[in-house]
Amino acid sequence: MDITTRNMDTSLQMKNRVRVYRAIHDLTQEELAKKIGVTRQTVLAIEKGKYSPSLDLAFKIAKIFGVKIEEIFIYEDPQEKNDVEGI
């Protein structure tokens, strides 16, 4: 795949550990939602990977848990995995 095609690829994935950190801090989805200013449904969608939060929201979540954003949100580029497997 050339670089032009790769830049147009929209199958980028981001995993997260929101549910894990929420459990560590003994917070319900509703409690976390109130702290970060969203609905419980938004927290649920983030946890299930159906919604990628804005950068601002991701930083708010990280701040609530007292960790770096990279500890909660893990970016995965499926193309990089394919590149490594194809070596």
N, C-alpha and C positions, 0 to 999 in steps of 0.2 A: 504494500500500500504506500503510495507516495505521500509526501507531506501535505499536499493540497487536499487530498481525500481524507487524510487523517484529521485535519483541522475541522472538517465538516461533519465528522462522526459525532452523533448525539447520544451514543450508547454509554456514556460515562456513568459510573455508578459511585455512590457514596454510602458507606455503611456508617452506623453510629452505635454508640453505647449509652444513649440517653436512658433507656430502661434500666440498665445496670446501675448507673449513677443515681437514678431516681430511687432505686431500691436501697442503695447504700445510705442515702440521705433520708430514707423513710418518708418519701413524698409521694402523694397520689398524683395521678395525671392532672387532676383539677388544681391541686396545690401548686404544682410546677407551672401550670398554665397561668394562674393568677400572678405568680411572681414575675413571669416574663411577658405578660400582657397579651396572651392569645387564648383561644378556646381550648377546652380539653380535647376536642376533635383534632385540632392542629397538632397537639402533642402526640396523640395516637398515630396520626398520619406520619409524623416525623419518625417515631419509633418503628413503624412498620416499613419505612423506606419508601412510602408513597408520596412524600413531600420533602423536598430539600429546602431547608430554611435559608432565609437571606443571611448574608454575612453578619449583619447586625444582630439578628435573632440567634445565630450560632454563638456569637460572642456573649450574648446575654446568658445563654444556657451554660456556657463554660464558666462564666463568672459566678453564677449561682452555686455551681459545684466546686469552685475554687481550683479549677484545673485549666491547662492550656486547651485551646480549641481542638488541637490535633489529637488530644487524648480521648475526645468524645466522637469527633467526626473523622472517618477514615476514607480518604479518596482512593478509589480503585479504577484504573483505566484498563478495561479488558484488552485493549490493543497491546499494551505493554506486556501483559501476561502471554498473549499470543506470540509476541516478538521473542520473548525469552524461551518459550516452548519450541519455537521454530529454529533455534540456533543449532 
